[in-house]
Amino acid sequence: EAQVTQNPRYLITVTGKKLTVTCSQNMNHEYMSWYRQDPGLGLRQIYYSMNVEVTDKGDVPEGYKVSRKEKRNFPLILESPSPNQTSLYFCASSFGRGANYGYTFGSGTRLTVV
Amino acid sequence: GESVGLHLPTLSVQEGDNSIINCAYSNSASDYFIWYKQESGKGPQFIIDIRSNMDKRQGQRVTVLLNKTVKHLSLQIAATQPGDSAVYFCAENGNAGNMLTFGGGTRLMVKP
């Protein structure tokens, strides 16, 4: 089944403790992206990647890192999480240049930073 | 399930009626638009898309209308069913090619 898989689904952590949310897609998509979703603010893009070893900032990149060493994986890294990063996170992938073909989203990761 | 928005506009319809969800987009340069459906506890799912060289596109029970003059997009759902209850988002590409910008969403509630 073609899908985007995120792990974990739920995570509670403490301020300052580094964490990684994994994302993997099995559709051979070139484009991958991370969004966060907050009440009243909708979906906002954190980082995206056009291809292996190519990453760019989205609208809200502060406090996040990403890497794209392989085509299928696009992990989101929070080096020192803070409570304002408590949110619902979605990974997405797309064929080609992303915004001209639509995205396939993962099921989401609910992160709580205390 | 996950809450995707505490203060979303809400549309409440009777089962079997038609639903119309509206979206005003911001960038006149956008040439690709998508409607997504997000059910509680799930990620957004693609419903239908339309490019700017069209003003109407139909799928199964869904129709998207695009009015570029007033930068307005609508999603029509025929014979709305309880399974259609979800939050619906429109998205535009801003003609940048690299990212989609999402609207705030509308919650559709279907009354049996």
Interface residues (C-beta under 8 A of the other chain):
Chain A: V4 S33 Q37 P39 G40 G42 L43 Q45 Y48 M50 D56 G58 L88 F90 A92 R97 G98 A99 N100 G102 Y103 T104 F105 G106 S107 G108 R110
Chain B: E2 S3 V4 G5 L6 H7 Y32 I34 Y36 G41 K42 G43 P44 Q45 F46 D49 F89 N93 G94 A96 G97 N98 M99 L100 F102 G103 G104 G105
